[in-house]
């Protein structure tokens, strides 16, 4: 299948191609920063905050309101397709953390392709051919060492920096239930395991 141009906007009646790579559907209206708290979203709609090792941890969305919305970064693979992430994964659950969009990246190189906007996902869900959605069997939280987050996950996941006092650990979540937040193992003594507390919320 021929990739769509980077800035293609499909008419509302055009079926979204289920097998097009997310890298080809991603919005390029973004920039990245190592210190998103000290940055303003100016000429781009999205600002992706990166940790020291290049892991996307924050998504900031410019809005018409005075303050931009800040959320944890939900990450999807650029080589995946809409069918892969919508029908066969927990992406819709993870978008509870970041309702506006997900970060699309190449897990092998760590390069960010762009942003999969919620409108694209919603348009796909509204199509007559959509069979009804993914099986939402939660897989819980995977909270491996921070250094292991990039380059190992192919399914959608979210990088959440825990805001529990003295923690700051990056947790990789493969499923999220706001009614039953996962446990964060913490960085160790003197901060024990505790319920995960979201560090950014719009």
Secondary structure as UniProt FT lines:
FT   TURN            6..7
FT   TURN            12..13
FT   TURN            18..19
FT   HELIX           22..25
FT   STRAND          30..33
FT   HELIX           36..38
FT   STRAND          46..50
FT   TURN            52..53
FT   STRAND          56..61
FT   STRAND          69..77
FT   TURN            78..79
FT   HELIX           83..87
FT   HELIX           91..94
FT   TURN            95..97
FT   TURN            99..100
FT   STRAND          101..105
FT   TURN            107..109
FT   STRAND          112..117
FT   HELIX           118..126
FT   TURN            128..129
FT   STRAND          141..142
FT   HELIX           146..148
FT   TURN            150..152
FT   STRAND          157..162
FT   TURN            165..166
FT   STRAND          170..173
FT   TURN            178..179
FT   STRAND          183..184
FT   TURN            189..190
FT   STRAND          194..195
//
